[in-house]
Amino acid sequence: MSLRRAPNPNRNFPTYCPYCAGEELYPNEETEFAWKCGECLRVFEVKFHGQDDAGTTPAPAPSTEDALQASLRKHGHDAVLREVGHTGGNA
Ligand SMILES: [Zn+2]
């Protein structure tokens, strides 16, 4: 298979025209990112610029053992609580 030019890996494929919601979209030679809507004849681009950092980072999830121990502590099951610092393993 030969291509006239190398494929653009950053070209996104829109499902619908952002102006008329038409689905008859074709790549356009206007730019590397351009699409032409066959229904409203508009030529537009779709670009992905990256992902922004989250405003707040969620706390790391506790391990299953830590979550179990916290739940036992919360519900007053002191008899089955393990020693603090015990990291599991029944050997
Ligand atoms: Zn359109």
PDB file of the backbone (N, CA, C, O) and the ligand in Angstrom, with CONECT records:
HET     ZN  A 101       1
ATOM      1  N   MET A   1       0.845  -1.185   0.000  1.00  0.00           N
ATOM      2  CA  MET A   1       0.000   0.000   0.000  1.00  0.00           C
ATOM      3  C   MET A   1       0.879   1.233   0.000  1.00  0.00           C
ATOM      4  O   MET A   1       1.795   1.339   0.816  1.00  0.00           O
ATOM      5  N   SER A   2       0.625   2.140  -0.874  1.00  0.00           N
ATOM      6  CA  SER A   2       1.413   3.373  -0.899  1.00  0.00           C
ATOM      7  C   SER A   2       0.512   4.559  -0.582  1.00  0.00           C
ATOM      8  O   SER A   2      -0.645   4.626  -0.996  1.00  0.00           O
ATOM      9  N   LEU A   3       1.081   5.475   0.157  1.00  0.00           N
ATOM     10  CA  LEU A   3       0.337   6.671   0.530  1.00  0.00           C
ATOM     11  C   LEU A   3       1.017   7.875  -0.091  1.00  0.00           C
ATOM     12  O   LEU A   3       2.240   7.909  -0.231  1.00  0.00           O
ATOM     13  N   ARG A   4       0.213   8.865  -0.464  1.00  0.00           N
ATOM     14  CA  ARG A   4       0.807  10.074  -1.035  1.00  0.00           C
ATOM     15  C   ARG A   4       1.659  10.790   0.007  1.00  0.00           C
ATOM     16  O   ARG A   4       2.672  11.397  -0.339  1.00  0.00           O
ATOM     17  N   ARG A   5       1.272  10.729   1.253  1.00  0.00           N
ATOM     18  CA  ARG A   5       2.058  11.315   2.339  1.00  0.00           C
ATOM     19  C   ARG A   5       1.844  10.463   3.580  1.00  0.00           C
ATOM     20  O   ARG A   5       0.885   9.696   3.659  1.00  0.00           O
ATOM     21  N   ALA A   6       2.736  10.602   4.539  1.00  0.00           N
ATOM     22  CA  ALA A   6       2.639   9.808   5.761  1.00  0.00           C
ATOM     23  C   ALA A   6       1.362  10.172   6.510  1.00  0.00           C
ATOM     24  O   ALA A   6       0.978  11.342   6.544  1.00  0.00           O
ATOM     25  N   PRO A   7       0.697   9.179   7.113  1.00  0.00           N
ATOM     26  CA  PRO A   7      -0.516   9.483   7.871  1.00  0.00           C
ATOM     27  C   PRO A   7      -0.197  10.359   9.079  1.00  0.00           C
ATOM     28  O   PRO A   7       0.870  10.238   9.679  1.00  0.00           O
ATOM     29  N   ASN A   8      -1.123  11.235   9.427  1.00  0.00           N
ATOM     30  CA  ASN A   8      -0.966  12.115  10.576  1.00  0.00           C
ATOM     31  C   ASN A   8      -1.522  11.407  11.809  1.00  0.00           C
ATOM     32  O   ASN A   8      -2.738  11.269  11.938  1.00  0.00           O
ATOM     33  N   PRO A   9      -0.644  10.951  12.729  1.00  0.00           N
ATOM     34  CA  PRO A   9      -1.130  10.189  13.888  1.00  0.00           C
ATOM     35  C   PRO A   9      -1.940  11.042  14.858  1.00  0.00           C
ATOM     36  O   PRO A   9      -2.650  10.505  15.708  1.00  0.00           O
ATOM     37  N   ASN A  10      -1.842  12.364  14.739  1.00  0.00           N
ATOM     38  CA  ASN A  10      -2.573  13.232  15.662  1.00  0.00           C
ATOM     39  C   ASN A  10      -3.924  13.679  15.105  1.00  0.00           C
ATOM     40  O   ASN A  10      -4.616  14.473  15.742  1.00  0.00           O
ATOM     41  N   ARG A  11      -4.306  13.191  13.943  1.00  0.00           N
ATOM     42  CA  ARG A  11      -5.602  13.562  13.371  1.00  0.00           C
ATOM     43  C   ARG A  11      -6.702  12.812  14.111  1.00  0.00           C
ATOM     44  O   ARG A  11      -6.681  11.584  14.194  1.00  0.00           O
ATOM     45  N   ASN A  12      -7.639  13.544  14.635  1.00  0.00           N
ATOM     46  CA  ASN A  12      -8.773  12.933  15.313  1.00  0.00           C
ATOM     47  C   ASN A  12      -9.928  12.771  14.329  1.00  0.00           C
ATOM     48  O   ASN A  12     -10.062  13.536  13.374  1.00  0.00           O
ATOM     49  N   PHE A  13     -10.736  11.787  14.573  1.00  0.00           N
ATOM     50  CA  PHE A  13     -11.867  11.508  13.684  1.00  0.00           C
ATOM     51  C   PHE A  13     -13.158  11.936  14.363  1.00  0.00           C
ATOM     52  O   PHE A  13     -13.638  11.248  15.264  1.00  0.00           O
ATOM     53  N   PRO A  14     -13.727  13.066  13.944  1.00  0.00           N
ATOM     54  CA  PRO A  14     -14.993  13.484  14.562  1.00  0.00           C
ATOM     55  C   PRO A  14     -16.143  12.605  14.063  1.00  0.00           C
ATOM     56  O   PRO A  14     -16.165  12.195  12.903  1.00  0.00           O
ATOM     57  N   THR A  15     -17.066  12.332  14.929  1.00  0.00           N
ATOM     58  CA  THR A  15     -18.220  11.521  14.569  1.00  0.00           C
ATOM     59  C   THR A  15     -19.314  12.369  13.922  1.00  0.00           C
ATOM     60  O   THR A  15     -20.013  11.928  13.010  1.00  0.00           O
ATOM     61  N   TYR A  16     -19.438  13.599  14.424  1.00  0.00           N
ATOM     62  CA  TYR A  16     -20.476  14.497  13.922  1.00  0.00           C
ATOM     63  C   TYR A  16     -19.884  15.859  13.600  1.00  0.00           C
ATOM     64  O   TYR A  16     -18.898  16.275  14.208  1.00  0.00           O
ATOM     65  N   CYS A  17     -20.482  16.544  12.651  1.00  0.00           N
ATOM     66  CA  CYS A  17     -20.105  17.921  12.351  1.00  0.00           C
ATOM     67  C   CYS A  17     -20.476  18.783  13.563  1.00  0.00           C
ATOM     68  O   CYS A  17     -21.601  18.682  14.053  1.00  0.00           O
ATOM     69  N   PRO A  18     -19.556  19.635  14.063  1.00  0.00           N
ATOM     70  CA  PRO A  18     -19.879  20.463  15.235  1.00  0.00           C
ATOM     71  C   PRO A  18     -20.875  21.569  14.920  1.00  0.00           C
ATOM     72  O   PRO A  18     -21.390  22.209  15.837  1.00  0.00           O
ATOM     73  N   TYR A  19     -21.159  21.809  13.637  1.00  0.00           N
ATOM     74  CA  TYR A  19     -22.069  22.902  13.271  1.00  0.00           C
ATOM     75  C   TYR A  19     -23.479  22.410  12.977  1.00  0.00           C
ATOM     76  O   TYR A  19     -24.454  23.024  13.412  1.00  0.00           O
ATOM     77  N   CYS A  20     -23.598  21.296  12.233  1.00  0.00           N
ATOM     78  CA  CYS A  20     -24.939  20.840  11.850  1.00  0.00           C
ATOM     79  C   CYS A  20     -25.204  19.405  12.287  1.00  0.00           C
ATOM     80  O   CYS A  20     -26.270  18.860  12.002  1.00  0.00           O
ATOM     81  N   ALA A  21     -24.242  18.783  12.980  1.00  0.00           N
ATOM     82  CA  ALA A  21     -24.361  17.409  13.467  1.00  0.00           C
ATOM     83  C   ALA A  21     -24.437  16.399  12.326  1.00  0.00           C
ATOM     84  O   ALA A  21     -24.846  15.257  12.536  1.00  0.00           O
ATOM     85  N   GLY A  22     -24.049  16.810  11.125  1.00  0.00           N
ATOM     86  CA  GLY A  22     -24.039  15.895  10.003  1.00  0.00           C
ATOM     87  C   GLY A  22     -22.977  14.819  10.167  1.00  0.00           C
ATOM     88  O   GLY A  22     -21.979  15.026  10.858  1.00  0.00           O
ATOM     89  N   GLU A  23     -23.188  13.684   9.541  1.00  0.00           N
ATOM     90  CA  GLU A  23     -22.256  12.564   9.662  1.00  0.00           C
ATOM     91  C   GLU A  23     -21.460  12.315   8.385  1.00  0.00           C
ATOM     92  O   GLU A  23     -20.659  11.382   8.317  1.00  0.00           O
ATOM     93  N   GLU A  24     -21.683  13.143   7.389  1.00  0.00           N
ATOM     94  CA  GLU A  24     -21.015  12.960   6.101  1.00  0.00           C
ATOM     95  C   GLU A  24     -19.705  13.754   6.103  1.00  0.00           C
ATOM     96  O   GLU A  24     -19.591  14.782   5.436  1.00  0.00           O
ATOM     97  N   LEU A  25     -18.723  13.265   6.857  1.00  0.00           N
ATOM     98  CA  LEU A  25     -17.461  13.985   7.055  1.00  0.00           C
ATOM     99  C   LEU A  25     -16.346  13.347   6.251  1.00  0.00           C
ATOM    100  O   LEU A  25     -16.218  12.124   6.204  1.00  0.00           O
ATOM    101  N   TYR A  26     -15.530  14.199   5.611  1.00  0.00           N
ATOM    102  CA  TYR A  26     -14.393  13.728   4.827  1.00  0.00           C
ATOM    103  C   TYR A  26     -13.163  14.526   5.190  1.00  0.00           C
ATOM    104  O   TYR A  26     -13.263  15.723   5.461  1.00  0.00           O
ATOM    105  N   PRO A  27     -11.987  13.884   5.202  1.00  0.00           N
ATOM    106  CA  PRO A  27     -10.757  14.647   5.411  1.00  0.00           C
ATOM    107  C   PRO A  27     -10.632  15.694   4.308  1.00  0.00           C
ATOM    108  O   PRO A  27     -11.005  15.443   3.162  1.00  0.00           O
ATOM    109  N   ASN A  28     -10.113  16.854   4.655  1.00  0.00           N
ATOM    110  CA  ASN A  28      -9.995  17.944   3.685  1.00  0.00           C
ATOM    111  C   ASN A  28      -8.536  18.329   3.539  1.00  0.00           C
ATOM    112  O   ASN A  28      -7.763  18.231   4.492  1.00  0.00           O
ATOM    113  N   GLU A  29      -8.157  18.771   2.341  1.00  0.00           N
ATOM    114  CA  GLU A  29      -6.759  19.104   2.086  1.00  0.00           C
ATOM    115  C   GLU A  29      -6.372  20.482   2.595  1.00  0.00           C
ATOM    116  O   GLU A  29      -5.218  20.885   2.445  1.00  0.00           O
ATOM    117  N   GLU A  30      -7.304  21.218   3.193  1.00  0.00           N
ATOM    118  CA  GLU A  30      -7.018  22.574   3.695  1.00  0.00           C
ATOM    119  C   GLU A  30      -5.823  22.570   4.661  1.00  0.00           C
ATOM    120  O   GLU A  30      -4.885  23.351   4.502  1.00  0.00           O
ATOM    121  N   THR A  31      -5.869  21.685   5.659  1.00  0.00           N
ATOM    122  CA  THR A  31      -4.738  21.508   6.578  1.00  0.00           C
ATOM    123  C   THR A  31      -4.636  20.016   6.911  1.00  0.00           C
ATOM    124  O   THR A  31      -5.435  19.205   6.442  1.00  0.00           O
ATOM    125  N   GLU A  32      -3.638  19.674   7.727  1.00  0.00           N
ATOM    126  CA  GLU A  32      -3.446  18.287   8.157  1.00  0.00           C
ATOM    127  C   GLU A  32      -4.582  17.812   9.066  1.00  0.00           C
ATOM    128  O   GLU A  32      -4.763  16.608   9.249  1.00  0.00           O
ATOM    129  N   PHE A  33      -5.347  18.746   9.634  1.00  0.00           N
ATOM    130  CA  PHE A  33      -6.377  18.387  10.608  1.00  0.00           C
ATOM    131  C   PHE A  33      -7.787  18.707  10.116  1.00  0.00           C
ATOM    132  O   PHE A  33      -8.758  18.526  10.851  1.00  0.00           O
ATOM    133  N   ALA A  34      -7.901  19.175   8.893  1.00  0.00           N
ATOM    134  CA  ALA A  34      -9.188  19.688   8.422  1.00  0.00           C
ATOM    135  C   ALA A  34     -10.154  18.564   8.019  1.00  0.00           C
ATOM    136  O   ALA A  34      -9.746  17.524   7.502  1.00  0.00           O
ATOM    137  N   TRP A  35     -11.432  18.807   8.273  1.00  0.00           N
ATOM    138  CA  TRP A  35     -12.516  17.926   7.858  1.00  0.00           C
ATOM    139  C   TRP A  35     -13.553  18.766   7.136  1.00  0.00           C
ATOM    140  O   TRP A  35     -13.763  19.928   7.486  1.00  0.00           O
ATOM    141  N   LYS A  36     -14.198  18.197   6.141  1.00  0.00           N
ATOM    142  CA  LYS A  36     -15.260  18.900   5.442  1.00  0.00           C
ATOM    143  C   LYS A  36     -16.567  18.162   5.666  1.00  0.00           C
ATOM    144  O   LYS A  36     -16.652  16.945   5.506  1.00  0.00           O
ATOM    145  N   CYS A  37     -17.575  18.922   6.038  1.00  0.00           N
ATOM    146  CA  CYS A  37     -18.908  18.356   6.220  1.00  0.00           C
ATOM    147  C   CYS A  37     -19.618  18.370   4.880  1.00  0.00           C
ATOM    148  O   CYS A  37     -19.746  19.419   4.250  1.00  0.00           O
ATOM    149  N   GLY A  38     -20.077  17.217   4.447  1.00  0.00           N
ATOM    150  CA  GLY A  38     -20.764  17.116   3.170  1.00  0.00           C
ATOM    151  C   GLY A  38     -22.186  17.640   3.207  1.00  0.00           C
ATOM    152  O   GLY A  38     -22.824  17.764   2.162  1.00  0.00           O
ATOM    153  N   GLU A  39     -22.695  17.951   4.394  1.00  0.00           N
ATOM    154  CA  GLU A  39     -24.071  18.417   4.504  1.00  0.00           C
ATOM    155  C   GLU A  39     -24.172  19.943   4.565  1.00  0.00           C
ATOM    156  O   GLU A  39     -25.029  20.539   3.912  1.00  0.00           O
ATOM    157  N   CYS A  40     -23.284  20.578   5.359  1.00  0.00           N
ATOM    158  CA  CYS A  40     -23.337  22.047   5.438  1.00  0.00           C
ATOM    159  C   CYS A  40     -22.136  22.673   4.724  1.00  0.00           C
ATOM    160  O   CYS A  40     -22.027  23.897   4.661  1.00  0.00           O
ATOM    161  N   LEU A  41     -21.238  21.847   4.189  1.00  0.00           N
ATOM    162  CA  LEU A  41     -20.081  22.282   3.401  1.00  0.00           C
ATOM    163  C   LEU A  41     -19.071  23.104   4.203  1.00  0.00           C
ATOM    164  O   LEU A  41     -18.223  23.771   3.611  1.00  0.00           O
ATOM    165  N   ARG A  42     -19.143  23.070   5.541  1.00  0.00           N
ATOM    166  CA  ARG A  42     -18.154  23.768   6.358  1.00  0.00           C
ATOM    167  C   ARG A  42     -16.881  22.927   6.427  1.00  0.00           C
ATOM    168  O   ARG A  42     -16.936  21.698   6.427  1.00  0.00           O
ATOM    169  N   VAL A  43     -15.731  23.610   6.485  1.00  0.00           N
ATOM    170  CA  VAL A  43     -14.441  22.966   6.685  1.00  0.00           C
ATOM    171  C   VAL A  43     -13.952  23.384   8.067  1.00  0.00           C
ATOM    172  O   VAL A  43     -13.884  24.576   8.371  1.00  0.00           O
ATOM    173  N   PHE A  44     -13.610  22.406   8.905  1.00  0.00           N
ATOM    174  CA  PHE A  44     -13.196  22.715  10.275  1.00  0.00           C
ATOM    175  C   PHE A  44     -12.075  21.770  10.689  1.00  0.00           C
ATOM    176  O   PHE A  44     -11.778  20.798   9.995  1.00  0.00           O
ATOM    177  N   GLU A  45     -11.455  22.069  11.832  1.00  0.00           N
ATOM    178  CA  GLU A  45     -10.378  21.224  12.353  1.00  0.00           C
ATOM    179  C   GLU A  45     -10.768  20.638  13.695  1.00  0.00           C
ATOM    180  O   GLU A  45     -11.553  21.223  14.441  1.00  0.00           O
ATOM    181  N   VAL A  46     -10.209  19.471  13.993  1.00  0.00           N
ATOM    182  CA  VAL A  46     -10.359  18.854  15.306  1.00  0.00           C
ATOM    183  C   VAL A  46      -8.955  18.546  15.796  1.00  0.00           C
ATOM    184  O   VAL A  46      -8.244  17.739  15.197  1.00  0.00           O
ATOM    185  N   LYS A  47      -8.554  19.191  16.892  1.00  0.00           N
ATOM    186  CA  LYS A  47      -7.203  18.984  17.422  1.00  0.00           C
ATOM    187  C   LYS A  47      -7.262  18.604  18.896  1.00  0.00           C
ATOM    188  O   LYS A  47      -8.080  19.114  19.662  1.00  0.00           O
ATOM    189  N   PHE A  48      -6.374  17.699  19.265  1.00  0.00           N
ATOM    190  CA  PHE A  48      -6.224  17.306  20.667  1.00  0.00           C
ATOM    191  C   PHE A  48      -4.941  17.941  21.164  1.00  0.00           C
ATOM    192  O   PHE A  48      -3.860  17.617  20.672  1.00  0.00           O
ATOM    193  N   HIS A  49      -5.042  18.847  22.137  1.00  0.00           N
ATOM    194  CA  HIS A  49      -3.869  19.566  22.631  1.00  0.00           C
ATOM    195  C   HIS A  49      -3.266  18.937  23.872  1.00  0.00           C
ATOM    196  O   HIS A  49      -2.249  19.433  24.357  1.00  0.00           O
ATOM    197  N   GLY A  50      -3.829  17.887  24.402  1.00  0.00           N
ATOM    198  CA  GLY A  50      -3.294  17.262  25.605  1.00  0.00           C
ATOM    199  C   GLY A  50      -4.311  17.311  26.715  1.00  0.00           C
ATOM    200  O   GLY A  50      -5.437  17.775  26.532  1.00  0.00           O
ATOM    201  N   GLN A  51      -3.899  16.824  27.875  1.00  0.00           N
ATOM    202  CA  GLN A  51      -4.795  16.735  29.016  1.00  0.00           C
ATOM    203  C   GLN A  51      -4.271  17.641  30.110  1.00  0.00           C
ATOM    204  O   GLN A  51      -3.089  17.584  30.447  1.00  0.00           O
ATOM    205  N   ASP A  52      -5.137  18.480  30.673  1.00  0.00           N
ATOM    206  CA  ASP A  52      -4.737  19.386  31.735  1.00  0.00           C
ATOM    207  C   ASP A  52      -4.613  18.618  33.051  1.00  0.00           C
ATOM    208  O   ASP A  52      -5.208  17.556  33.233  1.00  0.00           O
ATOM    209  N   ASP A  53      -3.808  19.199  33.974  1.00  0.00           N
ATOM    210  CA  ASP A  53      -3.687  18.580  35.287  1.00  0.00           C
ATOM    211  C   ASP A  53      -5.003  18.722  36.036  1.00  0.00           C
ATOM    212  O   ASP A  53      -5.709  19.718  35.875  1.00  0.00           O
ATOM    213  N   ALA A  54      -5.331  17.740  36.844  1.00  0.00           N
ATOM    214  CA  ALA A  54      -6.542  17.802  37.660  1.00  0.00           C
ATOM    215  C   ALA A  54      -6.380  18.877  38.727  1.00  0.00           C
ATOM    216  O   ALA A  54      -5.274  19.091  39.222  1.00  0.00           O
ATOM    217  N   GLY A  55      -7.468  19.558  39.090  1.00  0.00           N
ATOM    218  CA  GLY A  55      -7.424  20.592  40.119  1.00  0.00           C
ATOM    219  C   GLY A  55      -6.975  20.035  41.451  1.00  0.00           C
ATOM    220  O   GLY A  55      -6.165  20.644  42.150  1.00  0.00           O
ATOM    221  N   THR A  56      -7.501  18.882  41.798  1.00  0.00           N
ATOM    222  CA  THR A  56      -7.098  18.215  43.030  1.00  0.00           C
ATOM    223  C   THR A  56      -6.766  16.767  42.694  1.00  0.00           C
ATOM    224  O   THR A  56      -7.443  16.129  41.887  1.00  0.00           O
ATOM    225  N   THR A  57      -5.726  16.270  43.319  1.00  0.00           N
ATOM    226  CA  THR A  57      -5.335  14.882  43.113  1.00  0.00           C
ATOM    227  C   THR A  57      -6.004  14.022  44.175  1.00  0.00           C
ATOM    228  O   THR A  57      -5.859  14.300  45.366  1.00  0.00           O
ATOM    229  N   PRO A  58      -6.724  12.998  43.780  1.00  0.00           N
ATOM    230  CA  PRO A  58      -7.363  12.149  44.788  1.00  0.00           C
ATOM    231  C   PRO A  58      -6.325  11.426  45.645  1.00  0.00           C
ATOM    232  O   PRO A  58      -5.235  11.097  45.178  1.00  0.00           O
ATOM    233  N   ALA A  59      -6.682  11.188  46.895  1.00  0.00           N
ATOM    234  CA  ALA A  59      -5.781  10.479  47.794  1.00  0.00           C
ATOM    235  C   ALA A  59      -5.600   9.054  47.294  1.00  0.00           C
ATOM    236  O   ALA A  59      -6.531   8.467  46.743  1.00  0.00           O
ATOM    237  N   PRO A  60      -4.406   8.490  47.483  1.00  0.00           N
ATOM    238  CA  PRO A  60      -4.220   7.105  47.036  1.00  0.00           C
ATOM    239  C   PRO A  60      -5.142   6.168  47.811  1.00  0.00           C
ATOM    240  O   PRO A  60      -5.369   6.357  49.006  1.00  0.00           O
ATOM    241  N   ALA A  61      -5.664   5.169  47.131  1.00  0.00           N
ATOM    242  CA  ALA A  61      -6.587   4.230  47.756  1.00  0.00           C
ATOM    243  C   ALA A  61      -5.820   3.346  48.748  1.00  0.00           C
ATOM    244  O   ALA A  61      -4.694   2.935  48.468  1.00  0.00           O
ATOM    245  N   PRO A  62      -6.427   3.053  49.906  1.00  0.00           N
ATOM    246  CA  PRO A  62      -5.762   2.162  50.858  1.00  0.00           C
ATOM    247  C   PRO A  62      -5.735   0.734  50.310  1.00  0.00           C
ATOM    248  O   PRO A  62      -6.547   0.356  49.465  1.00  0.00           O
ATOM    249  N   SER A  63      -4.779  -0.047  50.817  1.00  0.00           N
ATOM    250  CA  SER A  63      -4.734  -1.445  50.404  1.00  0.00           C
ATOM    251  C   SER A  63      -5.950  -2.158  50.974  1.00  0.00           C
ATOM    252  O   SER A  63      -6.612  -1.627  51.866  1.00  0.00           O
ATOM    253  N   THR A  64      -6.248  -3.320  50.488  1.00  0.00           N
ATOM    254  CA  THR A  64      -7.392  -4.089  50.976  1.00  0.00           C
ATOM    255  C   THR A  64      -7.262  -4.342  52.471  1.00  0.00           C
ATOM    256  O   THR A  64      -8.233  -4.222  53.218  1.00  0.00           O
ATOM    257  N   GLU A  65      -6.051  -4.693  52.899  1.00  0.00           N
ATOM    258  CA  GLU A  65      -5.820  -4.964  54.317  1.00  0.00           C
ATOM    259  C   GLU A  65      -6.052  -3.707  55.157  1.00  0.00           C
ATOM    260  O   GLU A  65      -6.713  -3.770  56.193  1.00  0.00           O
ATOM    261  N   ASP A  66      -5.511  -2.565  54.717  1.00  0.00           N
ATOM    262  CA  ASP A  66      -5.709  -1.314  55.457  1.00  0.00           C
ATOM    263  C   ASP A  66      -7.180  -0.934  55.512  1.00  0.00           C
ATOM    264  O   ASP A  66      -7.662  -0.476  56.547  1.00  0.00           O
ATOM    265  N   ALA A  67      -7.902  -1.121  54.403  1.00  0.00           N
ATOM    266  CA  ALA A  67      -9.328  -0.791  54.366  1.00  0.00           C
ATOM    267  C   ALA A  67     -10.109  -1.694  55.315  1.00  0.00           C
ATOM    268  O   ALA A  67     -11.017  -1.232  56.005  1.00  0.00           O
ATOM    269  N   LEU A  68      -9.761  -2.976  55.353  1.00  0.00           N
ATOM    270  CA  LEU A  68     -10.433  -3.917  56.257  1.00  0.00           C
ATOM    271  C   LEU A  68     -10.191  -3.539  57.701  1.00  0.00           C
ATOM    272  O   LEU A  68     -11.116  -3.525  58.513  1.00  0.00           O
ATOM    273  N   GLN A  69      -8.933  -3.229  58.023  1.00  0.00           N
ATOM    274  CA  GLN A  69      -8.612  -2.865  59.399  1.00  0.00           C
ATOM    275  C   GLN A  69      -9.320  -1.573  59.806  1.00  0.00           C
ATOM    276  O   GLN A  69      -9.796  -1.460  60.936  1.00  0.00           O
ATOM    277  N   ALA A  70      -9.394  -0.598  58.898  1.00  0.00           N
ATOM    278  CA  ALA A  70     -10.079   0.665  59.193  1.00  0.00           C
ATOM    279  C   ALA A  70     -11.560   0.416  59.431  1.00  0.00           C
ATOM    280  O   ALA A  70     -12.159   1.020  60.321  1.00  0.00           O
ATOM    281  N   SER A  71     -12.159  -0.481  58.629  1.00  0.00           N
ATOM    282  CA  SER A  71     -13.570  -0.791  58.781  1.00  0.00           C
ATOM    283  C   SER A  71     -13.827  -1.492  60.113  1.00  0.00           C
ATOM    284  O   SER A  71     -14.792  -1.181  60.812  1.00  0.00           O
ATOM    285  N   LEU A  72     -12.943  -2.453  60.461  1.00  0.00           N
ATOM    286  CA  LEU A  72     -13.109  -3.158  61.739  1.00  0.00           C
ATOM    287  C   LEU A  72     -12.992  -2.181  62.907  1.00  0.00           C
ATOM    288  O   LEU A  72     -13.748  -2.265  63.875  1.00  0.00           O
ATOM    289  N   ARG A  73     -12.032  -1.249  62.808  1.00  0.00           N
ATOM    290  CA  ARG A  73     -11.823  -0.256  63.854  1.00  0.00           C
ATOM    291  C   ARG A  73     -13.048   0.650  63.966  1.00  0.00           C
ATOM    292  O   ARG A  73     -13.497   0.966  65.068  1.00  0.00           O
ATOM    293  N   LYS A  74     -13.578   1.060  62.827  1.00  0.00           N
ATOM    294  CA  LYS A  74     -14.731   1.974  62.796  1.00  0.00           C
ATOM    295  C   LYS A  74     -15.972   1.347  63.425  1.00  0.00           C
ATOM    296  O   LYS A  74     -16.767   2.028  64.073  1.00  0.00           O
ATOM    297  N   HIS A  75     -16.123   0.036  63.224  1.00  0.00           N
ATOM    298  CA  HIS A  75     -17.327  -0.624  63.726  1.00  0.00           C
ATOM    299  C   HIS A  75     -17.109  -1.304  65.071  1.00  0.00           C
ATOM    300  O   HIS A  75     -17.955  -2.072  65.531  1.00  0.00           O
ATOM    301  N   GLY A  76     -15.971  -1.019  65.700  1.00  0.00           N
ATOM    302  CA  GLY A  76     -15.752  -1.480  67.061  1.00  0.00           C
ATOM    303  C   GLY A  76     -15.400  -2.946  67.217  1.00  0.00           C
ATOM    304  O   GLY A  76     -15.618  -3.514  68.287  1.00  0.00           O
ATOM    305  N   HIS A  77     -14.859  -3.580  66.177  1.00  0.00           N
ATOM    306  CA  HIS A  77     -14.453  -4.984  66.285  1.00  0.00           C
ATOM    307  C   HIS A  77     -12.999  -5.077  66.738  1.00  0.00           C
ATOM    308  O   HIS A  77     -12.135  -5.569  66.013  1.00  0.00           O
ATOM    309  N   ASP A  78     -12.746  -4.587  67.968  1.00  0.00           N
ATOM    310  CA  ASP A  78     -11.374  -4.501  68.459  1.00  0.00           C
ATOM    311  C   ASP A  78     -10.729  -5.871  68.632  1.00  0.00           C
ATOM    312  O   ASP A  78      -9.507  -6.001  68.556  1.00  0.00           O
ATOM    313  N   ALA A  79     -11.553  -6.894  68.864  1.00  0.00           N
ATOM    314  CA  ALA A  79     -11.004  -8.219  69.140  1.00  0.00           C
ATOM    315  C   ALA A  79     -10.245  -8.806  67.955  1.00  0.00           C
ATOM    316  O   ALA A  79      -9.324  -9.601  68.143  1.00  0.00           O
ATOM    317  N   VAL A  80     -10.620  -8.423  66.742  1.00  0.00           N
ATOM    318  CA  VAL A  80      -9.969  -8.999  65.571  1.00  0.00           C
ATOM    319  C   VAL A  80      -8.977  -8.044  64.909  1.00  0.00           C
ATOM    320  O   VAL A  80      -8.393  -8.375  63.877  1.00  0.00           O
ATOM    321  N   LEU A  81      -8.782  -6.853  65.502  1.00  0.00           N
ATOM    322  CA  LEU A  81      -7.826  -5.907  64.933  1.00  0.00           C
ATOM    323  C   LEU A  81      -6.416  -6.454  65.039  1.00  0.00           C
ATOM    324  O   LEU A  81      -6.058  -7.050  66.055  1.00  0.00           O
ATOM    325  N   ARG A  82      -5.622  -6.263  64.015  1.00  0.00           N
ATOM    326  CA  ARG A  82      -4.221  -6.695  64.025  1.00  0.00           C
ATOM    327  C   ARG A  82      -3.372  -5.620  64.686  1.00  0.00           C
ATOM    328  O   ARG A  82      -3.794  -4.477  64.862  1.00  0.00           O
ATOM    329  N   GLU A  83      -2.164  -6.026  65.043  1.00  0.00           N
ATOM    330  CA  GLU A  83      -1.202  -5.070  65.610  1.00  0.00           C
ATOM    331  C   GLU A  83      -0.902  -3.985  64.576  1.00  0.00           C
ATOM    332  O   GLU A  83      -0.849  -4.274  63.381  1.00  0.00           O
ATOM    333  N   VAL A  84      -0.706  -2.750  65.016  1.00  0.00           N
ATOM    334  CA  VAL A  84      -0.340  -1.661  64.113  1.00  0.00           C
ATOM    335  C   VAL A  84       1.033  -1.974  63.526  1.00  0.00           C
ATOM    336  O   VAL A  84       1.963  -2.335  64.247  1.00  0.00           O
ATOM    337  N   GLY A  85       1.142  -1.832  62.233  1.00  0.00           N
ATOM    338  CA  GLY A  85       2.419  -2.093  61.571  1.00  0.00           C
ATOM    339  C   GLY A  85       2.465  -3.469  60.943  1.00  0.00           C
ATOM    340  O   GLY A  85       3.365  -3.743  60.150  1.00  0.00           O
ATOM    341  N   HIS A  86       1.531  -4.339  61.266  1.00  0.00           N
ATOM    342  CA  HIS A  86       1.493  -5.645  60.651  1.00  0.00           C
ATOM    343  C   HIS A  86       1.059  -5.488  59.215  1.00  0.00           C
ATOM    344  O   HIS A  86       0.038  -4.853  58.952  1.00  0.00           O
ATOM    345  N   THR A  87       1.802  -6.046  58.271  1.00  0.00           N
ATOM    346  CA  THR A  87       1.526  -5.827  56.852  1.00  0.00           C
ATOM    347  C   THR A  87       0.913  -7.049  56.177  1.00  0.00           C
ATOM    348  O   THR A  87       0.970  -7.164  54.953  1.00  0.00           O
ATOM    349  N   GLY A  88       0.342  -7.945  56.932  1.00  0.00           N
ATOM    350  CA  GLY A  88      -0.321  -9.091  56.332  1.00  0.00           C
ATOM    351  C   GLY A  88       0.588 -10.305  56.306  1.00  0.00           C
ATOM    352  O   GLY A  88       1.732 -10.249  56.756  1.00  0.00           O
ATOM    353  N   GLY A  89       0.078 -11.383  55.784  1.00  0.00           N
ATOM    354  CA  GLY A  89       0.815 -12.646  55.755  1.00  0.00           C
ATOM    355  C   GLY A  89       0.563 -13.409  57.015  1.00  0.00           C
ATOM    356  O   GLY A  89       0.676 -12.854  58.108  1.00  0.00           O
ATOM    357  N   ASN A  90       0.230 -14.646  56.897  1.00  0.00           N
ATOM    358  CA  ASN A  90      -0.113 -15.464  58.053  1.00  0.00           C
ATOM    359  C   ASN A  90       0.931 -16.526  58.350  1.00  0.00           C
ATOM    360  O   ASN A  90       0.598 -17.549  58.948  1.00  0.00           O
ATOM    361  N   ALA A  91       2.179 -16.324  57.955  1.00  0.00           N
ATOM    362  CA  ALA A  91       3.221 -17.332  58.133  1.00  0.00           C
ATOM    363  C   ALA A  91       3.696 -17.462  59.566  1.00  0.00           C
ATOM    364  O   ALA A  91       4.573 -18.277  59.854  1.00  0.00           O
TER     365      ALA A  91
HETATM  366 ZN    ZN A 101     -22.090  20.238   8.933  1.00  0.00          ZN2+
END
